[in-house]
C-alpha cells in the first residue's frame, strides 16, 4: 500500500531531487508560513510561499555575503539555489549545532556587526515595513468587520507618516526582523538567522524590535534594555522617529497574530487583545502581549 504525499512533502521531494539531495527520512521542524524540514545528513530545507522567489534569493545572497564578511550567521549550502518546486522557492542550509534561543545581548552584538558593514553590491532593495500587511488584514477573519476596517485605515495613516519620516542614523543593511527568535545561541556563540526581510534602510528599524519589548509589551526589563543601548551606542526611544517606527512594529505584530488566529482558535483572544490595545480599549502600555507560534 502506498501513502500519498502531502502538498508540502511533494514540494520537498521535488526540490531535493532538483538539487541532487535525498529527501528520504526527512523530518518536519516547523510547518507555518514557511515549511522547514531536516534531512538526515545535516541539511535544513526551507520551503517558502509561492511568489517569494526574490526573497528566497535574497536570503541566500545575504547569507553568503555575511559568511564572506565573517559575521556569525546561518550558512547556505554551496549549490545553485533557490530551487523552484511546484511554484514554491526552496532553499537549503547547514543544520545548526545544538542551540537555544538568543538573548537581547546576542541580538545587539550581531546588529552592531551587521550595521557596520559597507553596503554590498547586491539587489537588496529598500526596506518595506508594510510588506504583506494588506494580505494579513484581509485574512484576519476572526476579527469584526469594524476592526479590520480600522486596521486598513491605520495602515494608510502609517504609510503616509512613513513617507515623511524623520532621518536618523546613516542607512545601512538592516536585518528587517531583528529579535531573539532570529538568533540561535550555540556553544560557540550566537548566530544570526532568517534574512527574508534583509534590505537597505534605517538601522533604527532593527533597534525598534527590542525597544518595543520594553515600551510596548514589557518583555524586556529596563536593565536589559539599558545594556542593549550601551552596547549599540544609542537609545532609539529617545529619537524623534521612535513613535512612528514603534507604531509600525506594533502593527506588524498585531496583524501577524490576527492572520494566524483565523486558523488557530487558541490565538484568537491574543489577536483580539492586540487590536484592542492599538485601538485604545485597554489602557496605556506596556500591554504584556503573549508570544504566538
C-alpha positions as CSV (number, residue, x, y, z in Angstrom):
1,X,0.0,0.0,0.0
2,X,1.4,3.4,-0.9
3,X,0.9,6.5,1.2
4,X,0.1,9.7,-0.7
5,X,2.3,12.7,-0.1
6,X,1.0,15.9,1.4
7,X,1.5,19.0,-0.8
8,X,4.5,20.1,1.3
9,X,6.1,16.7,1.1
10,X,5.7,16.7,-2.6
11,X,7.4,20.1,-2.8
12,X,10.2,18.8,-0.6
13,X,10.8,15.7,-2.7
14,X,10.8,17.6,-6.0
15,X,13.1,20.3,-4.7
16,X,15.6,17.8,-3.2
17,X,15.6,15.9,-6.5
18,X,16.4,19.0,-8.4
19,X,19.2,19.9,-6.0
20,X,20.7,16.5,-6.1
21,X,19.8,15.7,-2.5
22,X,18.0,12.7,-1.0
23,X,14.7,13.5,0.9
24,X,14.4,10.0,2.4
25,X,14.0,10.3,6.2
26,X,13.2,14.0,6.2
27,X,11.5,15.3,9.3
28,X,9.4,18.4,9.7
29,X,10.9,21.1,12.0
30,X,8.3,23.8,11.6
31,X,5.3,24.0,9.3
32,X,4.0,27.6,9.3
33,X,4.2,30.4,6.8
34,X,7.4,28.8,5.7
35,X,7.8,25.0,6.0
36,X,11.1,23.8,7.4
37,X,12.4,20.2,7.1
38,X,15.5,18.5,8.3
39,X,17.3,15.9,6.2
40,X,19.3,13.1,7.9
41,X,22.7,14.4,6.8
42,X,22.7,17.8,8.4
43,X,20.7,19.8,5.8
44,X,17.8,22.0,6.6
45,X,15.3,22.7,3.8
46,X,13.2,25.9,3.8
47,X,10.1,25.9,1.6
48,X,8.7,29.5,1.1
49,X,5.3,30.6,-0.1
50,X,4.7,30.9,-3.9
51,X,5.7,34.3,-5.2
52,X,8.6,34.6,-2.8
53,X,11.4,33.7,-5.1
54,X,13.0,37.2,-4.8
55,X,13.0,37.0,-1.0
56,X,14.4,33.5,-1.1
57,X,17.2,34.5,-3.5
58,X,18.0,37.5,-1.2
59,X,18.2,35.2,1.8
60,X,20.9,33.1,0.2
61,X,22.8,36.0,-1.2
62,X,22.8,37.8,2.2
63,X,23.9,34.6,4.0
64,X,26.8,34.2,1.6
65,X,27.8,37.8,1.9
66,X,27.8,37.5,5.7
67,X,29.9,34.4,5.5
68,X,32.5,36.3,3.4
69,X,32.5,39.1,5.9
70,X,33.0,36.8,8.9
71,X,29.7,37.6,10.6
72,X,28.3,34.7,12.6
73,X,25.2,33.6,10.7
74,X,23.4,30.5,9.4
75,X,25.2,29.2,6.2
76,X,23.6,28.4,2.9
77,X,24.7,25.2,1.2
78,X,27.1,25.6,-1.7
79,X,24.7,24.7,-4.5
80,X,22.6,26.6,-7.0
81,X,19.6,27.9,-5.2
82,X,16.8,28.6,-4.7
83,X,15.1,25.8,-6.4
84,X,11.5,26.3,-7.5
85,X,9.3,23.2,-7.0
86,X,5.6,23.2,-7.6
87,X,5.7,27.0,-7.5
88,X,7.5,27.2,-4.2
89,X,11.0,28.6,-3.9
90,X,13.1,26.3,-1.8
91,X,16.5,26.9,-0.1
92,X,19.0,24.6,1.6
93,X,21.0,25.4,4.7
94,X,23.6,23.8,7.0
95,X,21.9,22.4,10.1
96,X,22.8,24.4,13.2
97,X,24.6,22.7,16.1
98,X,22.8,22.3,19.4
99,X,21.4,25.7,20.3
100,X,18.8,27.7,22.2
101,X,17.0,30.9,21.5
102,X,19.3,34.0,21.6
103,X,19.3,36.8,24.2
104,X,18.8,40.5,23.9
105,X,22.6,40.9,24.3
106,X,23.1,38.5,21.4
107,X,20.8,40.5,19.2
108,X,22.6,43.8,19.7
109,X,26.1,42.3,19.4
110,X,25.1,40.9,16.0
111,X,23.3,44.0,14.8
112,X,26.4,46.1,15.7
113,X,28.4,43.9,13.4
114,X,25.8,43.9,10.6
115,X,25.2,47.6,10.6
116,X,28.9,48.4,10.5
117,X,29.4,46.6,7.2
118,X,29.6,48.6,3.9
119,X,26.6,48.0,1.6
120,X,27.3,45.1,-0.7
121,X,26.7,45.0,-4.4
122,X,23.5,43.0,-4.1
123,X,20.0,43.8,-5.2
124,X,18.7,44.2,-1.7
125,X,16.2,46.9,-2.3
126,X,14.9,49.4,0.1
127,X,13.2,48.5,3.4
128,X,9.5,48.0,3.1
129,X,8.0,47.7,6.6
130,X,4.5,47.3,5.1
131,X,5.1,44.1,3.1
132,X,2.1,41.7,3.2
133,X,0.1,43.7,5.7
134,X,-2.9,44.1,3.5
135,X,-3.0,40.4,3.0
136,X,-2.7,39.8,6.7
137,X,-5.7,42.1,7.5
138,X,-7.8,40.5,4.8
139,X,-7.1,37.0,6.1
140,X,-7.9,38.0,9.7
141,X,-11.4,36.5,9.6
142,X,-11.7,36.1,13.4
143,X,-11.9,39.9,13.7
144,X,-15.0,42.0,13.2
145,X,-15.5,44.0,10.0
146,X,-15.1,47.2,12.1
147,X,-11.8,46.1,13.4
148,X,-10.5,45.1,10.0
149,X,-11.6,48.4,8.5
150,X,-9.8,50.2,11.4
151,X,-6.6,48.3,10.6
152,X,-6.9,49.2,6.9
153,X,-7.3,52.9,7.9
154,X,-4.4,52.7,10.4
155,X,-2.2,51.1,7.7
156,X,-3.0,54.0,5.4
157,X,-2.1,56.5,8.1
158,X,1.2,54.8,8.9
159,X,2.2,54.7,5.3
160,X,1.5,58.4,5.0
161,X,3.7,59.1,8.0
162,X,6.4,56.8,6.8
163,X,6.8,58.7,3.6
164,X,7.9,61.8,5.5
165,X,9.6,60.0,8.4
166,X,12.5,61.7,10.3
167,X,16.0,60.9,9.3
168,X,18.3,59.4,11.8
169,X,21.5,57.3,11.7
170,X,23.1,56.7,8.2
171,X,21.3,53.9,6.3
172,X,22.9,50.5,6.1
173,X,22.0,46.9,5.5
174,X,19.3,46.0,8.0
175,X,18.1,42.6,9.1
176,X,14.5,43.6,8.9
177,X,13.2,41.3,11.7
178,X,15.8,41.5,14.4
179,X,14.6,39.8,17.6
180,X,15.7,37.0,19.8
181,X,13.8,34.4,17.8
182,X,16.0,35.1,14.8
183,X,19.2,34.5,16.8
184,X,20.5,31.0,17.7
185,X,22.8,30.7,20.7
186,X,25.3,27.9,20.2
187,X,28.2,26.8,22.3
188,X,30.5,28.8,20.0
189,X,28.3,31.9,20.3
190,X,25.2,33.5,18.7
191,X,24.3,33.2,15.0
192,X,22.0,35.4,13.0
193,X,19.2,33.7,11.1
194,X,16.3,34.5,8.7
195,X,17.2,37.1,6.1
196,X,13.9,37.2,4.3
197,X,13.5,40.9,5.1
198,X,17.1,42.0,4.8
199,X,17.3,45.2,2.9
200,X,18.9,48.7,2.9
201,X,17.3,51.1,5.3
202,X,17.4,53.0,8.6
203,X,19.2,51.0,11.4
204,X,16.6,52.3,13.8
205,X,14.2,49.8,12.3
206,X,16.3,46.9,13.7
207,X,16.7,48.6,17.1
208,X,13.0,49.2,17.5
209,X,12.3,45.5,17.6
210,X,13.9,45.3,21.0
211,X,12.8,48.7,22.2
212,X,9.1,47.9,21.8
213,X,9.7,44.8,24.1
214,X,10.4,47.4,26.8
215,X,7.9,50.2,26.0
216,X,5.0,48.2,24.4
217,X,5.0,44.6,25.6
218,X,7.1,44.6,28.8
219,X,9.0,41.5,27.7
220,X,12.4,43.2,28.2
221,X,13.5,44.7,31.5
222,X,14.8,48.2,31.9
223,X,18.2,46.7,32.9
224,X,18.3,44.5,29.7
225,X,17.4,47.5,27.6
226,X,20.0,49.8,29.2
227,X,22.7,47.2,28.4
228,X,21.4,46.9,24.8
229,X,21.7,50.7,24.4
230,X,25.1,50.8,26.0
231,X,26.4,48.1,23.6
232,X,25.0,49.7,20.5
233,X,25.8,53.3,21.5
234,X,22.3,54.9,21.1
235,X,18.8,54.7,22.6
236,X,16.3,54.6,19.8
237,X,13.4,55.5,22.2
238,X,14.9,59.0,22.5
239,X,14.8,59.6,18.7
240,X,12.1,61.7,17.2
241,X,11.0,59.0,14.9
242,X,10.5,56.4,17.6
243,X,6.8,56.7,18.0
244,X,6.2,56.1,14.2
245,X,8.7,53.2,14.0
246,X,7.3,51.6,17.1
247,X,3.8,52.1,15.8
248,X,4.7,50.2,12.6
249,X,6.3,47.4,14.5
250,X,3.3,47.1,16.9
251,X,1.1,47.0,13.8
252,X,3.1,44.2,12.2
253,X,2.9,42.2,15.5
254,X,-0.8,42.7,15.7
255,X,-1.6,41.7,12.1
256,X,0.6,38.7,12.3
257,X,-1.4,37.4,15.3
258,X,-4.7,38.3,13.6
259,X,-3.8,36.5,10.4
260,X,-2.9,33.3,12.2
261,X,-5.8,33.5,14.6
262,X,-8.1,32.8,11.7
263,X,-6.8,29.2,11.5
264,X,-5.7,28.8,15.1
265,X,-8.6,29.4,17.5
266,X,-6.3,29.2,20.5
267,X,-4.7,32.5,19.4
268,X,-7.9,34.5,18.8
269,X,-8.0,36.0,22.3
270,X,-4.4,37.3,22.0
271,X,-5.1,38.7,18.5
272,X,-8.2,40.5,19.6
273,X,-6.3,41.8,22.7
274,X,-3.6,43.3,20.5
275,X,-6.2,45.0,18.3
276,X,-7.9,46.3,21.4
277,X,-4.6,47.7,22.7
278,X,-4.0,49.6,19.4
279,X,-7.5,50.9,19.4
280,X,-7.1,52.4,22.9
281,X,-9.6,50.0,24.6
282,X,-7.2,48.6,27.2
283,X,-5.3,51.5,28.7
284,X,-1.7,52.6,28.3
285,X,1.3,50.3,27.5
286,X,3.1,48.2,28.3
287,X,0.4,45.7,27.4
288,X,2.1,42.3,28.2
289,X,1.4,40.7,24.8
290,X,1.9,36.9,24.8
291,X,4.0,35.2,22.1
292,X,2.4,33.0,19.5
293,X,3.8,30.5,17.0
